[in-house]
């Protein structure tokens, strides 16, 4: 899943039993991310979110969580 807005692009790196959502900010060398791991059949748990101060205050963490929730709805995991 990729979410695009004028400032933030989110891409998902699926590694099977784990993954990472990466938020890239237009015009910035900094990025944020949300890591997840599988916790049983059909369950993914967010384990870590990082948004560097240089790109903080722009709703990046919320966009990362929204991407995870959108994928849960469309792919049927909890």
N, C-alpha and C positions, 0 to 999 in steps of 0.2 A: 504494500500500500504506500502510496506517496501522496502527501498533502502539499499543495502549493498555495501560497498567497503572495502578495507583492514582496514580502520580506523574508519569509520562512519557507524552506522546502524540506519536507521530512521523507526520508527513505527508510525502508526496513531491511535489515540484514538478518535473514532467517538461517540459523545454524542447526536446525533439527530440534534438539532438546533445549535450545536457548536461542536468544536473538538480541538484536539491538535496533532501536529506532534512533536515527541520527537526524538532528535538526541543523541544517546549514542556513546561514543568514546571508542574504544578498549583501555584497560589499564588505564582508567580514571574513577574516581568516579563522575566526573562532567558530566552534560548533558545540552543541549540547547533545546529550544522549540519555536514553532510558534503556536499561538492560532488563531482560526477563529470563526466567527459567521455567521449564515444564514442571508441574507439581501434580503428577497423576494424569490420567486420561482426560483430555479436554479442559485442563486447567493451566493457566500461565500466571506466574506471580512476578510482578515488577520487583526487582531487587535493588536497583540503584538508578538514580537520576542525577545528572550533573549538568549544570548550566554555568559556565564561567561568568564571573562578574562583568566582564567586558560586554556581554550580550544579555545581561540580566535586565529585568524590568520590562521585557518586550512580550511576555506571555509565552516564552519558549517552552517552559516546563509544562504549562497547560496544554500547549499544542502537541507535545510528546504524549501526554496521557490521553488526549483526545484521539490520537492516531491509534493507540493500543485499544481503546474502547471501540472505535469504529471497526477495527479488524475483528475484535471479539464478536461484535454484532454480525458482521458479514460472513465470518468463518465459523461461527458457532462454538467458540471456546469461552470459558469463564475466567 
